[in-house]
Amino acid sequence: MALLDPAEAFSAGTFAQFAVELHDAPGVDETLDAVVQFAIKAENCTYAGVALAVRGGRAEIGAITDPVVETMYRVQIDAGEGPMLAALSGDMIAVPDVATDGRWLRWQTAAVEARIGSVLHVPMRVSDRITGVLSLYNTQPNAFTVDDEAIAHILARHASVAVATARHEVSMNHAVDARKLVGQAMGILMERFDMNGDQAFAVLRRYSQDTNTKLRDVAQQLVETRKLPR
């Protein structure tokens, strides 16, 4: 995927092109990678990353441009606190000078050791739901301006929609595959035991419930082994 020239990064046309590139990304991982790579070009940052929101107010690493970002994320995930996790509440979190910020001491120690000077965490949201955080890092303190923050918000909005779309497509493809597997498994039962469709589906569902196994997995085992789970 071609990256845009940094000199063009602040124009509306650039963000429009960026949105198209995100739409054309083949999957979730590729979409996230496009986001962080563009952030490096468009923003005044040394490193960039995306953390995705998961259940329980927790986060998982989505994409990074440097191992330093992974270290910063893991420190916060392990400690259960830090600016990235705070941004999951829905507010932008700025740390202008890491060395003098005392809100999250464990994270601060790790960030100073990694020579991080300033940080910007911008929530990614779809409607009222927080889906992740876009993280920007600079090795210099007080590196991010008001303009940088505004651009980060625009980038986060584009990223939010693109990631949600990519996830939906993956979910839809998975659902289609599941329906195909269930249909194949029903066909096997109908042929082997002279059942109709309703009876075959009832058998699959009963085995799914009795063995606490997903219906898709029951169907896959039957298709692959010609045997139902015990």
C-alpha atoms as one frame of an Amber mdcrd trajectory, in Angstrom:
protein
   0.000   0.000   0.000   1.476   3.334  -1.086   1.956   5.840   1.704   1.231
   9.505   1.227   3.789  12.275   1.056   4.159  13.978   4.451   3.835  17.405
   2.830   0.271  16.545   1.797  -0.725  15.018   5.114  -2.811  17.902   6.404
  -5.113  18.376   3.419  -8.717  17.202   3.257  -7.904  15.407   0.017  -5.209
  13.416   1.748  -7.605  12.176   4.403 -10.138  11.323   1.709  -7.512   9.248
  -0.069  -6.532   7.690   3.243 -10.161   6.661   3.810 -10.192   4.945   0.421
  -6.956   3.110   1.220  -8.413   1.914   4.510 -11.517   0.685   2.718  -9.351
  -1.255   0.268  -7.302  -2.964   2.995  -8.026  -6.715   2.790  -8.463  -7.393
   6.510  -8.421  -6.073  10.067  -4.657  -6.442  10.535  -3.919  -4.675   7.264
  -6.341  -1.883   8.164  -4.684  -1.327  11.531  -1.235  -1.347   9.966  -2.343
   1.269   7.431  -3.597   3.471  10.271  -0.346   3.496  12.241   1.818   3.889
   9.152  -0.233   6.877   8.048  -0.008   8.373  11.536   3.780   8.380  11.270
   3.536  10.286   7.998   0.753  12.692   8.943   1.576  13.415  12.555   4.495
  14.851  14.481   5.286  11.521  16.106   8.181   9.104  16.380   6.074   6.001
  17.006   2.401   5.121  16.687   0.120   2.319  17.757  -3.481   1.198  18.038
  -4.877  -0.621  21.060  -8.259  -2.301  20.652 -10.926  -2.325  23.347 -11.998
  -5.727  24.655 -14.493  -6.735  27.313 -14.127  -5.539  30.860 -12.518  -2.227
  29.985  -9.344  -4.011  28.959  -7.248  -3.598  25.823  -5.247  -5.686  23.394
  -2.487  -4.640  21.028  -3.774  -4.016  17.516  -0.838  -2.529  15.605   2.503
  -0.877  16.342   5.239   0.827  14.357   8.005  -0.039  16.816   8.578  -2.510
  19.682   8.722   0.485  22.025   4.969   0.907  21.568   4.348  -2.732  22.450
   6.377  -2.253  25.622   4.325   0.800  26.578   1.081  -1.065  25.948   2.108
  -4.180  27.862   3.212  -2.193  30.902  -0.255  -0.655  31.073  -2.142  -3.872
  30.368  -0.160  -5.688  33.071  -0.535  -2.851  35.592  -4.186  -2.223  34.797
  -3.579   1.514  34.508  -1.961   4.100  32.281  -2.853   6.830  29.795  -3.919
   4.440  27.031  -6.327   2.621  29.353  -7.574   5.973  30.647  -8.387   6.988
  27.066 -10.717   3.988  26.806 -13.093   6.010  28.986 -13.682   8.231  25.966
 -11.484  11.246  26.675  -8.298  12.183  24.868  -5.305  11.783  27.167  -2.275
  13.993  26.565   1.013  13.683  28.413   3.013  16.742  27.308   6.075  15.920
  29.406   6.444  12.300  30.469   9.305  13.055  32.865   7.198  15.393  35.006
   3.863  13.568  34.797   3.080  11.634  37.963  -0.340  10.135  37.271   0.773
   6.584  36.404   4.121   5.921  38.050   4.795   2.430  36.700   4.047   3.536
  33.150   6.022   6.749  33.643   9.119   4.835  34.732   8.949   2.577  31.679
   8.302   5.513  29.343  11.249   7.504  30.686  13.480   4.447  30.294  12.273
   4.150  26.688  13.103   7.842  26.164   9.530   8.826  25.411   9.090  12.582
  25.791   5.402  13.162  25.073   2.339  11.053  24.338  -1.113  11.521  22.859
  -3.887   8.916  23.184  -7.078   9.529  21.181 -10.167   7.313  21.605 -11.531
   5.547  18.548 -15.313   5.355  18.639 -18.208   4.124  16.546 -21.447   5.828
  17.598 -21.238   5.823  21.406 -18.969   2.784  21.683 -15.216   3.056  22.236
 -13.498   0.553  19.950  -9.875   1.383  20.658  -7.224   4.040  21.120  -4.853
   5.664  18.646  -1.527   6.313  20.388   1.117   8.784  19.243   4.575   9.017
  20.810   7.391  11.521  20.402  10.858  11.315  21.898  10.736  15.046  22.668
   8.619  16.646  25.423   5.838  19.071  24.479   5.948  17.831  20.894   2.226
  17.790  20.107   0.415  20.998  19.205  -3.289  21.788  19.100  -3.157  21.142
  15.353  -1.612  17.725  15.986  -4.461  16.909  18.352  -7.058  17.968  15.776
  -5.446  15.831  13.082  -5.245  12.895  15.489  -8.999  13.133  16.115  -9.702
  13.093  12.369  -7.385  10.138  11.893  -9.015   8.290  14.798 -12.473   8.804
  13.287 -11.357   7.399   9.933  -9.661   4.494  11.691 -12.721   3.725  13.831
 -15.026   3.346  10.850 -12.493   1.362   8.839 -11.748  -1.094  11.651 -15.455
  -1.567  12.403 -16.115  -2.267   8.722 -13.235  -4.730   8.475 -14.390  -6.557
  11.608 -17.943  -6.744  10.275 -16.726  -8.242   7.007 -14.703 -10.859   8.887
 -17.739 -11.686  11.021 -19.968 -11.980   7.968 -17.487 -14.231   6.185 -17.243
 -16.404   9.289 -21.037 -16.636   9.462 -21.243 -17.645   5.793 -18.606 -20.340
   6.343 -20.514 -21.595   9.386 -23.759 -21.852   7.434 -21.998 -23.792   4.693
 -20.533 -26.236   7.214 -23.872 -26.752   8.936 -25.516 -27.327   5.571 -22.913
 -29.927   4.614 -23.277 -31.679   7.974 -27.058 -31.734   7.637 -26.674 -33.271
   4.193 -24.517 -36.059   5.610 -27.086 -36.866   8.311 -29.992 -36.696   5.885
 -28.315 -39.123   3.499 -27.010 -41.512   6.150 -30.093 -41.689   8.374 -32.877
 -40.787   5.928 -33.742 -37.599   7.846 -35.361 -34.412   6.663 -33.700 -31.035
   7.127 -35.421 -30.168  10.402 -34.493 -33.510  11.939 -30.858 -33.229  10.843
 -30.549 -29.730  12.282 -32.149 -30.884  15.544 -29.510 -33.623  15.846 -26.671
 -31.152  15.326 -28.158 -28.735  17.834 -28.630 -31.481  20.441 -25.012 -32.613
  20.098 -23.916 -28.986  20.360 -25.844 -28.510  23.604 -24.947 -31.885  25.124
 -21.212 -31.477  24.489 -21.100 -27.703  25.100 -19.586 -27.296  21.637 -20.370
 -24.569  19.138 -22.747 -25.685  16.402 -20.179 -24.723  13.780 -17.543 -26.937
  15.424 -19.939 -29.894  15.650 -20.689 -29.509  11.952 -17.007 -29.184  11.057
 -16.118 -32.361  12.954 -18.890 -34.291  11.226 -17.828 -33.040   7.794 -14.149
 -33.826   8.398 -14.448 -37.143  10.274 -17.949 -38.306   9.365 -18.469 -38.723
  13.123 -20.356 -36.680  15.690 -18.565 -35.589  18.892 -18.955 -37.843  21.912
